[in-house]
Amino acid sequence: MSAFGHIPVLPEEVLAALRPAPGQTYIDATAGLGGHAALVAPFVAPRGTVILNDADPSNLSRALPVVQAAAPGVRVLSQRGNFAELPHVLRGLGVRADMVLADLGFASSQVDDPARGFSFSRDGPLDMRLDPTLPMSAADLVASMPESELARLIEDYGEDRHARRIARKVVQARARTPIVTTAALAEVVRSACPPAAGGIDPATRTFQAIRIAVNDELGSLEALLGHIEREAEHLATGPGRWLAPGARIAILTFHSLEDRPVKRSFQRLRSLGCTLHDPAFVTATPEEVARNARSRSAKLRSVNFPMK
């Protein structure tokens, strides 16, 4: 657990997949509160490097001292930005990574802060931006998206069979008064469909869909995977541009919309000479789920690049 009470998901499994060693370079593409990086950093000492990347500047400001304290002999750098652009940044720095981790979950600081608008458990502004400088908030999207597009968004990204009914209710409600808080949106969604099986709040899937759209989460993931695949092609014929020979890539997903493109990409990497870890993915043990409820839906896939 970090100094901020954050528990990293699948910690032992991440370490087993990445196999950090002294002097190596570790890239945390989604640093969060620094939980995974603080675990890895001592293993790359001495003379190792840890680069923390995150779109959220508040995450970076918290993660940096946590990781520095975990391994004083390690160089720790922070880089703010979308991980889709990270390979370009690394090339500019002249860095070739031995390990890359992308944890696609959310930091507890983001989910628990009502001002960020990610959760309807406590009322707050309808924002949902991981990067606060993004031009469109969730409230902007809800206010402007045509009904048919909103329905398709909720169906595709929320996988909700009540998508059309929800979109219609949202459009009717926003015509009366702007929907600018998480509580207001959740109330509209609940009025459109019955409670889901297992006691899941009916608003859960709609919030997921809007959050994915606001942050272009799946587009960013596809871009990162594309960079990884192109790097595998380069390493097959010569030196890599931002990954070192033998690099290890690990990605933690939390729902099927994330896991499917990762699975497809890793299959393509195998055809390019990379080795998929066996088993193909790992999940949390019952003991970990009992300690950390966030791990319940986590799935870790990892791949090794060839040494040549």
Secondary structure as UniProt FT lines:
FT   TURN            3..4
FT   HELIX           11..18
FT   TURN            22..23
FT   STRAND          25..28
FT   TURN            29..30
FT   TURN            32..33
FT   HELIX           35..44
FT   STRAND          49..54
FT   HELIX           57..70
FT   TURN            72..73
FT   STRAND          75..80
FT   HELIX           83..85
FT   HELIX           86..93
FT   STRAND          97..103
FT   HELIX           108..112
FT   HELIX           114..116
FT   TURN            132..133
FT   HELIX           138..144
FT   HELIX           147..158
FT   TURN            161..162
FT   HELIX           163..176
FT   HELIX           182..192
FT   HELIX           197..199
FT   HELIX           203..215
FT   HELIX           217..237
FT   STRAND          243..253
FT   HELIX           256..271
FT   TURN            272..273
FT   STRAND          275..276
FT   STRAND          282..283
FT   HELIX           286..291
FT   HELIX           293..295
FT   TURN            296..297
FT   STRAND          299..304
//
